[in-house]
Amino acid sequence: MSYSTKEEFFKVPKLLADGSNWVTYRDRLRWALTARGHLKHIDTVIPEPVDTNAGTSLPDPVANANAYAARIAMDTTYETRLQNYKTAEAVVMRSITSSVPDSVFNRIEARKTAKDVW
């Protein structure tokens, strides 16, 4: 089977308001999230990355160039991990909220994590 777009590959059928297609919906959503590498976000609450350097000052770049470079690299790594986390959570939450009836969406829209939305 070929898909015309990447999004079509990840498409999940809508959950019917009466829930009669729940098993099929659940399995297809899980497969789509697995294909994206985000299944763990509905199986468990994934904690937001922690900035271990928060509140600490940067080393002097002249006196300690290696420590300064390492700290900049760590800060960049944290920012990347945080962005990846937020993107994955948003993708999962969007996958769910765009495929459920409005009545379900209205009950889950205020939840903060993908696991809680699921």
All heavy atoms as an XYZ file, in Angstrom:
938
protein
N       0.841     -1.169      0.000
C       0.000      0.000      0.000
C       0.888      1.234      0.000
O       1.864      1.310      0.714
C      -0.896     -0.020      1.241
C      -1.681      1.258      1.430
S      -2.684      1.251      2.922
C      -4.162      0.523      2.277
N       0.555      2.203     -0.817
C       1.317      3.442     -0.829
C       0.454      4.581     -0.293
O      -0.765      4.547     -0.383
C       1.803      3.761     -2.244
O       0.712      4.058     -3.062
N       1.120      5.574      0.277
C       0.437      6.711      0.857
C       0.871      7.953      0.110
O       2.043      8.139     -0.187
C       0.785      6.846      2.335
C       0.368      5.642      3.141
C       1.263      4.612      3.409
C      -0.924      5.523      3.606
C       0.876      3.501      4.143
C      -1.325      4.411      4.343
C      -0.425      3.412      4.597
O      -0.813      2.313      5.317
N      -0.085      8.844     -0.165
C       0.241     10.039     -0.927
C       0.962     11.082     -0.064
O       1.715     11.888     -0.574
C      -1.012     10.640     -1.557
O      -1.960     10.966     -0.557
N       0.715     11.071      1.234
C       1.392     12.012      2.122
C       1.825     11.291      3.387
O       1.284     10.244      3.736
C       0.470     13.183      2.535
O      -0.593     12.664      3.333
C      -0.080     13.923      1.328
N       2.773     11.902      4.086
C       3.235     11.341      5.349
C       2.097     11.339      6.367
O       1.926     10.386      7.111
C       4.417     12.171      5.857
C       5.029     11.644      7.122
C       6.214     12.492      7.527
C       6.800     12.004      8.826
N       7.913     12.824      9.261
N       1.299     12.382      6.391
C       0.187     12.463      7.336
C      -0.839     11.369      7.095
O      -1.436     10.852      8.025
C      -0.483     13.838      7.280
C       0.206     14.875      8.111
C       0.436     14.445      9.554
O      -0.534     14.075     10.254
O       1.592     14.463      9.996
N      -1.036     11.002      5.864
C      -1.991      9.938      5.551
C      -1.538      8.626      6.179
O      -2.354      7.832      6.653
C      -2.122      9.791      4.031
C      -3.293      8.954      3.593
C      -3.433      8.953      2.085
O      -3.416     10.042      1.474
O      -3.545      7.850      1.524
N      -0.235      8.420      6.233
C       0.335      7.220      6.847
C      -0.025      7.134      8.330
O      -0.262      6.063      8.857
C       1.857      7.218      6.664
C       2.550      6.070      7.347
C       2.478      4.791      6.825
C       3.286      6.274      8.501
C       3.122      3.720      7.449
C       3.931      5.213      9.137
C       3.846      3.944      8.597
N      -0.067      8.277      8.998
C      -0.330      8.330     10.430
C      -1.801      8.560     10.764
O      -2.152      8.692     11.929
C       0.502      9.438     11.083
C       1.976      9.190     11.012
C       2.790     10.022     10.278
C       2.548      8.119     11.684
C       4.156      9.797     10.222
C       3.915      7.891     11.631
C       4.711      8.732     10.898
N      -2.653      8.628      9.785
C      -4.057      8.948     10.007
C      -4.737      7.896     10.881
O      -4.569      6.700     10.686
C      -4.781      9.066      8.663
C      -6.159      9.629      8.784
C      -6.766      9.875      7.423
C      -8.138     10.461      7.598
N      -8.749     10.779      6.336
N      -5.511      8.389     11.836
C      -6.249      7.530     12.756
C      -7.737      7.789     12.525
O      -8.149      8.937     12.422
C      -5.879      7.867     14.221
C      -6.717      7.083     15.200
C      -4.398      7.635     14.455
N      -8.553      6.727     12.456
C      -9.986      6.954     12.270
C     -10.584      7.633     13.495
O     -10.075      7.494     14.607
C     -10.551      5.546     12.099
C      -9.588      4.667     12.816
C      -8.244      5.308     12.638
N     -11.658      8.369     13.298
C     -12.341      9.027     14.413
C     -12.989      8.001     15.319
O     -13.540      7.011     14.861
C     -13.416      9.972     13.876
C     -12.924     11.367     13.641
C     -13.943     12.293     14.280
C     -13.620     13.731     14.103
N     -13.168     14.380     15.294
N     -12.900      8.262     16.601
C     -13.636      7.461     17.566
C     -15.103      7.864     17.467
O     -15.421      9.062     17.503
C     -13.116      7.721     18.980
C     -13.852      7.019     20.115
C     -13.694      5.499     20.003
C     -13.337      7.517     21.453
N     -15.973      6.904     17.325
C     -17.401      7.203     17.240
C     -17.932      7.620     18.604
O     -17.450      7.166     19.644
C     -18.166      5.986     16.716
C     -17.767      5.531     15.308
C     -18.538      4.268     14.931
C     -18.018      6.635     14.296
N     -18.908      8.496     18.614
C     -19.463      9.031     19.855
C     -19.988      7.927     20.772
O     -19.902      8.040     21.997
C     -20.559     10.046     19.547
N     -20.490      6.859     20.193
C     -21.006      5.764     21.025
C     -19.916      4.781     21.454
O     -20.169      3.837     22.188
C     -22.143      5.029     20.318
C     -21.701      4.274     19.071
O     -20.486      4.259     18.744
O     -22.581      3.696     18.402
N     -18.693      4.991     20.988
C     -17.564      4.157     21.380
C     -17.541      2.773     20.754
O     -16.709      1.943     21.115
N     -18.407      2.538     19.780
C     -18.524      1.189     19.211
C     -17.271      0.748     18.455
O     -17.075     -0.449     18.260
C     -19.755      1.100     18.301
O     -19.642      2.014     17.228
N     -16.426      1.684     18.044
C     -15.192      1.312     17.353
C     -13.951      1.509     18.241
O     -12.840      1.659     17.750
C     -15.052      2.114     16.046
C     -14.816      3.588     16.284
O     -15.234      4.146     17.305
N     -14.159      4.238     15.339
N     -14.136      1.482     19.558
C     -13.056      1.746     20.505
C     -11.840      0.850     20.287
O     -10.709      1.324     20.256
C     -13.540      1.618     21.945
C     -12.397      1.544     22.915
C     -12.009      0.463     23.642
C     -11.462      2.584     23.227
N     -10.901      0.769     24.402
C     -10.540      2.066     24.166
C     -11.307      3.901     22.801
C      -9.492      2.812     24.685
C     -10.257      4.651     23.320
C      -9.367      4.112     24.247
N     -12.040     -0.442     20.144
C     -10.906     -1.366     20.031
C     -10.088     -1.048     18.781
O      -8.855     -0.957     18.838
C     -11.382     -2.837     20.044
C     -10.231     -3.780     19.742
C     -12.015     -3.171     21.389
N     -10.758     -0.849     17.658
C     -10.057     -0.506     16.416
C      -9.375      0.851     16.541
O      -8.216      1.011     16.157
C     -11.042     -0.491     15.229
O     -11.655     -1.771     15.146
C     -10.349     -0.149     13.932
N     -10.078      1.830     17.090
C      -9.509      3.172     17.290
C      -8.258      3.093     18.156
O      -7.207      3.627     17.800
C     -10.548      4.088     17.944
C      -9.970      5.382     18.435
C      -9.690      6.422     17.554
C      -9.663      5.575     19.779
C      -9.142      7.614     18.004
C      -9.114      6.751     20.233
C      -8.846      7.762     19.341
O      -8.290      8.940     19.783
N      -8.362      2.420     19.305
C      -7.236      2.306     20.241
C      -6.020      1.672     19.567
O      -4.902      2.187     19.657
C      -7.660      1.469     21.447
C      -6.544      1.276     22.471
C      -6.819      0.120     23.402
N      -6.893     -1.122     22.627
C      -7.564     -2.195     23.005
N      -8.237     -2.206     24.131
N      -7.563     -3.280     22.245
N      -6.248      0.563     18.872
C      -5.131     -0.142     18.237
C      -4.494      0.685     17.135
O      -3.265      0.753     17.037
C      -5.591     -1.483     17.689
C      -5.960     -2.467     18.796
O      -5.618     -2.206     19.976
O      -6.603     -3.489     18.477
N      -5.287      1.341     16.314
C      -4.725      2.163     15.225
C      -4.001      3.386     15.761
O      -2.959      3.786     15.216
C      -5.810      2.544     14.229
C      -6.237      1.360     13.399
C      -7.181      1.743     12.318
N      -7.538      0.575     11.528
C      -8.477      0.571     10.614
N      -9.162      1.657     10.354
N      -8.738     -0.540      9.950
N      -4.530      3.986     16.811
C      -3.838      5.128     17.413
C      -2.498      4.670     17.998
O      -1.471      5.314     17.797
C      -4.686      5.778     18.501
C      -4.008      6.967     19.184
C      -3.853      8.135     18.207
C      -4.770      7.397     20.406
N      -2.496      3.545     18.686
C      -1.243      3.033     19.253
C      -0.229      2.723     18.154
O       0.958      3.010     18.302
C      -1.515      1.802     20.119
C      -2.266      2.137     21.413
C      -2.550      0.904     22.257
N      -1.319      0.302     22.736
C      -0.654      0.695     23.825
N      -1.107      1.676     24.566
N       0.458      0.082     24.189
N      -0.676      2.158     17.045
C       0.237      1.870     15.935
C       0.783      3.155     15.333
O       1.973      3.240     15.016
C      -0.457      1.036     14.866
C      -0.716     -0.388     15.266
C      -0.275     -1.040     16.380
C      -1.489     -1.332     14.541
N      -0.732     -2.332     16.393
C      -1.482     -2.545     15.274
C      -2.204     -1.290     13.353
C      -2.144     -3.678     14.852
C      -2.869     -2.430     12.932
C      -2.829     -3.612     13.676
N      -0.066      4.151     15.169
C       0.393      5.430     14.614
C       1.416      6.082     15.544
O       2.428      6.616     15.090
C      -0.793      6.366     14.377
N       1.164      6.020     16.845
C       2.109      6.601     17.803
C       3.402      5.806     17.860
O       4.486      6.374     18.017
C       1.472      6.702     19.189
C       0.298      7.672     19.288
C      -0.321      7.614     20.682
C       0.702      9.083     18.917
N       3.308      4.497     17.705
C       4.515      3.661     17.644
C       5.352      4.046     16.430
O       6.581      4.175     16.529
C       4.145      2.167     17.584
O       3.458      1.822     18.787
C       5.375      1.290     17.434
N       4.706      4.252     15.292
C       5.416      4.630     14.067
C       6.132      5.969     14.239
O       7.182      6.196     13.638
C       4.451      4.688     12.889
N       5.585      6.830     15.062
C       6.205      8.134     15.320
C       7.219      8.078     16.452
O       7.904      9.058     16.721
C       5.125      9.155     15.677
C       4.277      9.569     14.533
C       3.308     10.634     14.974
N       2.662     11.229     13.831
C       1.384     11.526     13.777
N       0.602     11.290     14.808
N       0.869     12.076     12.702
N       7.274      6.962     17.150
C       8.191      6.837     18.282
C       7.678      7.482     19.550
O       8.458      7.816     20.444
N       6.348      7.647     19.676
C       5.773      8.364     20.815
C       4.827      7.531     21.667
O       4.138      8.074     22.525
C       5.018      9.604     20.338
C       5.852     10.594     19.610
N       7.142     10.919     19.984
C       5.593     11.342     18.519
C       7.618     11.826     19.147
N       6.712     12.090     18.252
N       4.779      6.232     21.480
C       3.823      5.407     22.218
C       3.991      5.536     23.728
O       3.012      5.560     24.474
C       3.933      3.934     21.801
C       2.942      2.996     22.486
C       1.508      3.373     22.135
C       3.227      1.559     22.102
N       5.220      5.667     24.186
C       5.466      5.735     25.634
C       4.732      6.899     26.293
O       4.455      6.866     27.486
C       6.957      5.816     25.925
C       7.624      7.061     25.395
C       9.127      7.025     25.591
C       9.751      8.230     24.911
N      11.189      8.176     24.953
N       4.374      7.912     25.516
C       3.702      9.084     26.083
C       2.256      8.798     26.492
O       1.689      9.587     27.254
C       3.755     10.262     25.109
C       5.117     10.861     25.029
N       5.509     11.933     25.797
C       6.200     10.513     24.291
C       6.763     12.234     25.531
N       7.210     11.384     24.627
N       1.661      7.709     26.012
C       0.324      7.363     26.507
C       0.376      6.205     27.498
O      -0.588      5.964     28.208
C      -0.692      7.051     25.369
C      -0.302      5.817     24.569
C      -0.899      8.256     24.494
C      -1.384      5.329     23.631
N       1.489      5.509     27.546
C       1.621      4.389     28.473
C       2.069      4.829     29.858
O       1.806      4.153     30.844
C       2.597      3.351     27.924
C       2.006      2.559     26.771
O       0.769      2.532     26.635
O       2.776      1.969     25.996
N       2.754      5.939     29.935
C       3.273      6.423     31.217
C       3.428      7.941     31.152
O       3.523      8.508     30.067
C       4.633      5.762     31.535
O       5.040      6.128     32.843
C       5.704      6.174     30.553
N       3.436      8.588     32.294
C       3.687     10.027     32.324
C       5.187     10.225     32.156
O       5.971      9.756     32.980
C       3.195     10.677     33.628
C       3.602     12.142     33.686
C       1.692     10.535     33.766
N       5.569     10.871     31.081
C       6.977     11.162     30.818
C       7.301     12.495     31.481
O       6.680     13.505     31.163
C       7.257     11.247     29.291
C       6.786      9.990     28.571
C       8.722     11.540     29.032
C       7.503      8.732     28.949
N       8.250     12.521     32.409
C       8.569     13.798     33.065
C       9.278     14.764     32.118
O      10.045     14.349     31.258
C       9.480     13.393     34.228
C      10.038     12.072     33.846
C       9.054     11.420     32.921
N       8.974     16.025     32.309
C       9.654     17.056     31.530
C      11.130     17.062     31.913
O      11.471     16.906     33.090
C       9.019     18.417     31.833
C       9.529     19.526     30.973
C       8.737     20.811     31.156
O       7.506     20.768     31.056
O       9.382     21.852     31.400
N      12.026     17.224     30.925
C      13.459     17.270     31.250
C      13.769     18.378     32.262
O      13.111     19.409     32.290
C      14.127     17.579     29.904
C      13.142     17.138     28.883
C      11.786     17.366     29.495
N      14.763     18.123     33.083
C      15.161     19.069     34.122
C      16.463     19.737     33.713
O      17.384     19.078     33.237
C      15.351     18.328     35.471
C      15.867     19.263     36.541
C      14.055     17.669     35.890
N      16.514     21.048     33.908
C      17.738     21.792     33.636
C      18.622     21.720     34.870
O      18.368     22.397     35.869
C      17.412     23.244     33.293
C      18.640     24.054     32.917
O      19.757     23.495     32.910
O      18.485     25.258     32.633
N      19.630     20.868     34.819
C      20.507     20.676     35.979
C      21.418     21.872     36.238
O      22.039     21.951     37.290
C      21.368     19.412     35.804
O      22.100     19.513     34.584
C      20.497     18.160     35.775
N      21.474     22.802     35.295
C      22.318     23.988     35.470
C      21.525     25.219     35.885
O      22.088     26.302     36.005
C      23.063     24.315     34.166
C      24.114     23.278     33.853
O      24.803     22.805     34.739
N      24.216     22.908     32.595
N      20.229     25.060     36.104
C      19.398     26.213     36.460
C      19.924     26.866     37.735
O      20.225     26.187     38.716
C      17.954     25.784     36.648
N      20.048     28.169     37.690
C      20.487     28.920     38.860
C      21.988     28.966     39.062
O      22.463     29.567     40.018
N      22.747     28.335     38.194
C      24.205     28.393     38.322
C      24.758     29.355     37.286
O      24.189     29.527     36.209
C      24.857     27.007     38.133
O      24.570     26.531     36.826
C      24.336     26.015     39.164
N      25.860     29.960     37.607
C      26.447     30.928     36.675
C      27.387     30.221     35.701
O      27.909     29.143     35.984
C      27.213     32.005     37.446
O      28.230     31.416     38.218
N      27.561     30.858     34.563
C      28.470     30.317     33.551
C      29.915     30.467     34.012
O      30.277     31.476     34.615
C      28.312     31.080     32.229
C      27.144     30.690     31.346
C      27.014     31.674     30.186
C      27.321     29.288     30.819
N      30.755     29.486     33.719
C      32.189     29.639     34.018
C      32.778     30.771     33.176
O      32.252     31.117     32.107
C      32.787     28.289     33.606
C      31.643     27.342     33.510
C      30.440     28.170     33.179
N      33.839     31.320     33.640
C      34.534     32.377     32.903
C      35.108     31.789     31.609
O      35.926     30.862     31.664
C      35.655     32.944     33.773
C      36.391     34.104     33.121
O      36.445     34.170     31.873
O      36.922     34.949     33.858
N      34.711     32.318     30.439
C      35.179     31.741     29.178
C      36.676     31.925     28.941
O      37.284     31.148     28.206
C      34.365     32.473     28.116
C      33.862     33.694     28.770
C      33.792     33.411     30.235
N      37.281     32.908     29.557
C      38.717     33.126     29.378
C      39.507     32.240     30.334
O      40.440     31.542     29.929
C      39.076     34.619     29.590
C      40.585     34.823     29.518
C      38.353     35.488     28.575
N      39.125     32.246     31.590
C      39.867     31.489     32.604
C      39.644     29.982     32.482
O      40.535     29.198     32.808
C      39.461     31.951     33.999
N      38.483     29.582     32.012
C      38.180     28.158     31.955
C      37.356     27.858     30.699
O      36.159     27.569     30.777
C      37.427     27.736     33.224
C      37.476     26.246     33.433
O      37.755     25.488     32.505
N      37.194     25.822     34.650
N      38.035     27.917     29.574
C      37.362     27.756     28.282
C      36.697     26.396     28.129
O      35.603     26.287     27.582
C      38.353     27.994     27.140
N      37.332     25.347     28.629
C      36.751     24.002     28.502
C      35.459     23.867     29.302
O      34.480     23.307     28.821
C      37.757     22.935     28.935
C      38.891     22.779     27.942
O      38.780     23.165     26.774
N      39.994     22.223     28.409
N      35.450     24.360     30.530
C      34.247     24.293     31.360
C      33.134     25.139     30.746
O      31.962     24.745     30.753
C      34.547     24.760     32.774
N      33.513     26.296     30.205
C      32.526     27.167     29.552
C      31.910     26.457     28.346
O      30.682     26.435     28.192
C      33.192     28.478     29.125
C      32.256     29.424     28.415
C      31.373     30.219     29.138
C      32.248     29.516     27.025
C      30.511     31.088     28.494
C      31.387     30.377     26.372
C      30.521     31.162     27.109
O      29.659     32.021     26.476
N      32.721     25.850     27.513
C      32.224     25.154     26.317
C      31.334     23.974     26.712
O      30.295     23.736     26.090
C      33.392     24.672     25.463
N      31.742     23.251     27.754
C      30.946     22.108     28.206
C      29.589     22.572     28.726
O      28.560     21.951     28.452
C      31.697     21.344     29.293
N      29.576     23.680     29.450
C      28.319     24.211     29.999
C      27.397     24.664     28.867
O      26.194     24.400     28.893
C      28.622     25.356     30.953
C      27.425     26.140     31.396
C      26.431     25.288     32.226
N      25.229     26.050     32.454
C      25.080     26.918     33.440
N      26.046     27.107     34.311
N      23.954     27.579     33.558
N      27.933     25.330     27.871
C      27.122     25.773     26.725
C      26.538     24.548     26.018
O      25.363     24.526     25.645
C      27.953     26.637     25.751
C      28.379     27.942     26.421
C      27.190     26.905     24.466
C      27.240     28.828     26.883
N      27.342     23.518     25.861
C      26.856     22.286     25.228
C      25.742     21.646     26.057
O      24.743     21.175     25.511
C      27.999     21.303     25.027
N      25.892     21.647     27.387
C      24.860     21.078     28.252
C      23.567     21.890     28.167
O      22.482     21.330     28.142
C      25.352     21.017     29.703
C      26.364     19.916     29.945
S      27.038     19.917     31.621
C      25.581     19.654     32.599
N      23.686     23.210     28.138
C      22.500     24.057     28.024
C      21.778     23.800     26.710
O      20.552     23.719     26.665
C      22.878     25.543     28.136
C      23.251     25.941     29.560
O      23.014     25.145     30.492
O      23.777     27.049     29.732
N      22.542     23.645     25.631
C      21.955     23.369     24.324
C      21.289     22.003     24.321
O      20.191     21.839     23.793
C      23.040     23.444     23.227
O      23.640     24.739     23.269
C      22.460     23.200     21.855
N      21.923     21.028     24.948
C      21.346     19.693     25.039
C      20.027     19.735     25.797
O      19.044     19.122     25.393
C      22.322     18.725     25.721
O      23.524     18.677     24.958
C      21.749     17.335     25.828
N      19.986     20.472     26.908
C      18.748     20.599     27.680
C      17.663     21.239     26.828
O      16.532     20.747     26.804
C      18.973     21.421     28.956
C      17.670     21.892     29.554
C      16.824     20.980     30.188
C      17.271     23.215     29.439
C      15.609     21.393     30.713
C      16.056     23.632     29.961
C      15.233     22.727     30.588
O      14.019     23.137     31.092
N      17.993     22.318     26.152
C      16.998     22.994     25.312
C      16.481     22.064     24.218
O      15.280     22.045     23.930
C      17.596     24.264     24.699
C      17.839     25.347     25.726
C      18.686     26.500     25.197
O      18.952     26.550     23.980
O      19.078     27.338     26.017
N      17.343     21.262     23.643
C      16.936     20.299     22.617
C      16.040     19.226     23.221
O      15.004     18.884     22.654
C      18.171     19.656     21.964
O      18.974     20.681     21.375
C      17.778     18.634     20.910
N      16.436     18.691     24.379
C      15.612     17.665     25.041
C      14.242     18.221     25.420
O      13.223     17.546     25.257
C      16.319     17.122     26.281
C      17.476     16.193     25.968
C      18.111     15.562     27.203
N      18.660     16.583     28.099
C      18.309     16.744     29.373
N      17.438     15.954     29.929
N      18.848     17.693     30.103
N      14.207     19.456     25.910
C      12.945     20.079     26.286
C      12.055     20.273     25.062
O      10.859     19.965     25.100
C      13.193     21.415     26.990
C      11.942     22.157     27.457
C      11.177     21.320     28.482
C      12.324     23.512     28.034
N      12.637     20.746     23.973
C      11.860     20.938     22.749
C      11.340     19.607     22.211
O      10.187     19.502     21.798
C      12.685     21.660     21.679
C      11.901     21.965     20.417
C      10.698     22.845     20.696
O      10.775     23.830     21.418
N       9.556     22.486     20.134
N      12.167     18.579     22.230
C      11.738     17.251     21.776
C      10.603     16.708     22.638
O       9.645     16.120     22.131
C      12.906     16.267     21.770
C      13.910     16.567     20.688
O      13.631     17.284     19.728
N      15.107     16.038     20.838
N      10.710     16.912     23.940
C       9.662     16.477     24.867
C       8.344     17.191     24.558
O       7.291     16.560     24.435
C      10.096     16.752     26.312
C       8.965     16.666     27.302
C       8.557     15.438     27.802
C       8.288     17.803     27.722
C       7.507     15.353     28.699
C       7.240     17.737     28.614
C       6.853     16.508     29.104
O       5.801     16.428     29.981
N       8.408     18.504     24.447
C       7.193     19.283     24.190
C       6.569     18.920     22.847
O       5.347     18.831     22.727
C       7.492     20.781     24.256
C       7.735     21.264     25.665
C       7.987     22.755     25.701
C       8.134     23.248     27.126
N       8.284     24.706     27.195
N       7.402     18.698     21.845
C       6.895     18.314     20.527
C       6.215     16.949     20.585
O       5.118     16.778     20.052
C       8.031     18.294     19.497
O       8.584     19.616     19.398
C       7.548     17.841     18.130
N       6.837     15.986     21.240
C       6.245     14.646     21.340
C       4.919     14.687     22.087
O       3.932     14.077     21.653
C       7.215     13.682     22.024
N       4.869     15.401     23.194
C       3.618     15.527     23.948
C       2.530     16.168     23.077
O       1.393     15.703     23.054
C       3.831     16.369     25.214
C       4.528     15.640     26.327
C       3.615     14.687     27.085
O       2.624     15.136     27.682
O       3.905     13.477     27.090
N       2.895     17.214     22.341
C       1.917     17.902     21.489
C       1.421     17.007     20.361
O       0.231     17.001     20.035
C       2.532     19.185     20.921
N       2.316     16.238     19.766
C       1.928     15.330     18.683
C       0.936     14.289     19.200
O      -0.088     14.020     18.565
C       3.171     14.643     18.064
C       2.779     13.446     17.206
C       3.966     15.637     17.239
N       1.219     13.721     20.354
C       0.330     12.700     20.918
C      -1.017     13.319     21.282
O      -2.079     12.779     20.935
C       0.977     12.019     22.142
C      -0.020     11.098     22.845
C       2.215     11.257     21.718
N      -0.987     14.447     21.954
C      -2.237     15.094     22.350
C      -3.055     15.494     21.129
O      -4.281     15.327     21.100
C      -1.941     16.282     23.264
C      -1.421     15.825     24.619
S      -0.699     17.103     25.660
C      -2.101     18.103     26.057
N      -2.400     15.975     20.105
C      -3.098     16.354     18.867
C      -3.667     15.121     18.176
O      -4.787     15.155     17.650
C      -2.138     17.101     17.943
C      -2.661     17.394     16.575
C      -3.679     18.519     16.605
N      -4.048     18.829     15.230
C      -5.297     18.853     14.799
N      -6.289     18.630     15.613
N      -5.560     19.135     13.558
N      -2.929     14.040     18.165
C      -3.415     12.803     17.544
C      -4.695     12.326     18.217
O      -5.619     11.859     17.553
C      -2.355     11.699     17.639
O      -1.213     12.039     16.900
N      -4.739     12.460     19.526
C      -5.927     12.029     20.262
C      -7.071     13.021     20.083
O      -8.181     12.636     19.689
C      -5.603     11.850     21.761
C      -4.579     10.728     21.951
C      -6.881     11.576     22.561
C      -3.984     10.661     23.345
N      -6.801     14.288     20.354
C      -7.896     15.264     20.354
C      -8.492     15.497     18.971
O      -9.655     15.874     18.861
C      -7.445     16.617     20.949
O      -6.351     17.139     20.193
C      -7.055     16.454     22.408
N      -7.721     15.243     17.929
C      -8.270     15.430     16.582
C      -9.064     14.221     16.105
O      -9.680     14.267     15.055
C      -7.152     15.731     15.586
O      -6.311     14.606     15.443
N      -9.056     13.143     16.905
C      -9.725     11.926     16.457
C     -10.823     11.457     17.411
O     -11.308     10.334     17.293
C      -8.692     10.808     16.256
O      -8.025     10.516     17.467
N     -11.208     12.319     18.332
C     -12.305     11.971     19.238
C     -13.477     12.924     18.996
O     -13.289     14.034     18.497
C     -11.870     12.031     20.725
C     -10.794     10.999     21.019
C     -11.416     13.422     21.116
N     -14.683     12.514     19.366
C     -15.838     13.399     19.211
C     -15.702     14.638     20.101
O     -14.980     14.626     21.108
C     -17.028     12.544     19.672
C     -16.532     11.155     19.804
C     -15.045     11.209     19.900
N     -16.412     15.691     19.742
C     -16.361     16.936     20.514
C     -16.723     16.718     21.979
O     -16.148     17.350     22.861
C     -17.287     17.990     19.900
C     -16.782     18.497     18.565
O     -15.596     18.279     18.248
O     -17.579     19.124     17.828
N     -17.659     15.833     22.239
C     -18.066     15.585     23.631
C     -16.895     15.041     24.453
O     -16.734     15.388     25.624
C     -19.248     14.610     23.674
O     -18.894     13.374     23.067
N     -16.073     14.209     23.859
C     -14.888     13.685     24.546
C     -13.830     14.782     24.634
O     -13.212     14.978     25.685
C     -14.334     12.437     23.825
C     -13.019     11.986     24.451
C     -15.358     11.312     23.844
N     -13.617     15.502     23.549
C     -12.632     16.588     23.548
C     -12.905     17.578     24.672
O     -11.990     17.990     25.387
C     -12.623     17.316     22.201
C     -11.741     18.525     22.212
C     -10.368     18.399     22.112
C     -12.280     19.787     22.350
C      -9.542     19.517     22.146
C     -11.467     20.912     22.379
C     -10.093     20.773     22.277
N     -14.167     17.930     24.866
C     -14.520     18.901     25.904
C     -14.185     18.399     27.303
O     -13.921     19.202     28.198
C     -16.003     19.264     25.816
C     -16.307     20.075     24.572
O     -15.451     20.783     24.056
N     -17.529     19.956     24.078
N     -14.147     17.092     27.496
C     -13.803     16.530     28.809
C     -12.291     16.425     29.021
O     -11.831     16.350     30.162
C     -14.437     15.148     28.967
C     -15.941     15.198     29.096
C     -16.539     13.889     29.601
N     -15.985     12.694     29.023
C     -16.593     11.919     28.110
N     -17.777     12.240     27.657
N     -16.015     10.836     27.659
N     -11.513     16.388     27.953
C     -10.064     16.149     28.102
C      -9.192     17.350     27.760
O      -7.999     17.327     28.016
C      -9.616     14.944     27.242
C      -9.825     15.210     25.751
C     -10.308     13.671     27.694
C      -9.306     14.115     24.831
N      -9.770     18.399     27.218
C      -8.951     19.495     26.697
C      -8.087     20.201     27.735
O      -7.040     20.747     27.398
C      -9.816     20.522     25.968
C     -10.765     21.291     26.869
C     -11.555     22.319     26.111
O     -10.966     23.056     25.296
O     -12.767     22.384     26.320
N      -8.460     20.196     28.989
C      -7.677     20.897     30.018
C      -6.572     20.044     30.619
O      -5.789     20.533     31.429
C      -8.610     21.397     31.121
N      -6.480     18.812     30.241
C      -5.462     17.932     30.820
C      -4.071     18.364     30.340
O      -3.912     18.857     29.234
C      -5.747     16.492     30.432
C      -7.191     16.119     30.782
C      -7.304     14.957     31.672
N      -8.689     14.764     32.092
C      -9.331     13.628     31.957
N      -8.741     12.589     31.421
N     -10.566     13.518     32.396
N      -3.088     18.136     31.178
C      -1.746     18.702     30.942
C      -0.761     17.769     30.245
O       0.204     18.228     29.656
C      -1.136     19.172     32.261
C      -1.963     20.205     32.988
C      -2.055     21.479     32.193
C      -2.833     22.520     32.969
N      -3.426     23.535     32.148
N      -0.948     16.457     30.357
C       0.002     15.536     29.732
C      -0.724     14.619     28.751
O      -1.942     14.426     28.841
C       0.704     14.642     30.783
O      -0.252     13.752     31.364
C       1.395     15.470     31.853
N       0.037     14.055     27.846
C      -0.535     13.129     26.867
C      -1.143     11.917     27.557
O      -2.217     11.453     27.180
C       0.539     12.687     25.871
N      -0.500     11.427     28.599
C      -1.025     10.286     29.351
C      -2.372     10.632     29.959
O      -3.309      9.830     29.929
C      -0.024      9.880     30.431
C      -0.531      8.891     31.441
C      -0.585      7.497     30.902
C      -0.871      6.513     32.026
N      -1.766      5.470     31.663
N      -2.506     11.830     30.513
C      -3.770     12.247     31.116
C      -4.865     12.427     30.057
O      -6.023     12.142     30.320
C      -3.601     13.538     31.907
C      -2.803     13.346     33.185
O      -2.678     12.183     33.637
O      -2.295     14.337     33.707
N      -4.489     12.896     28.892
C      -5.460     13.021     27.797
C      -5.932     11.651     27.376
O      -7.113     11.425     27.131
C      -4.860     13.790     26.593
C      -5.746     13.685     25.362
C      -4.655     15.260     26.967
N      -5.025     10.694     27.310
C      -5.370      9.329     26.910
C      -6.267      8.691     27.955
O      -7.225      8.047     27.709
C      -4.106      8.516     26.721
C      -4.338      7.114     26.287
C      -3.976      5.983     26.944
C      -4.966      6.645     25.071
N      -4.333      4.869     26.233
C      -4.953      5.251     25.069
C      -5.558      7.294     23.989
C      -5.482      4.482     24.048
C      -6.083      6.521     22.965
C      -6.042      5.138     23.002
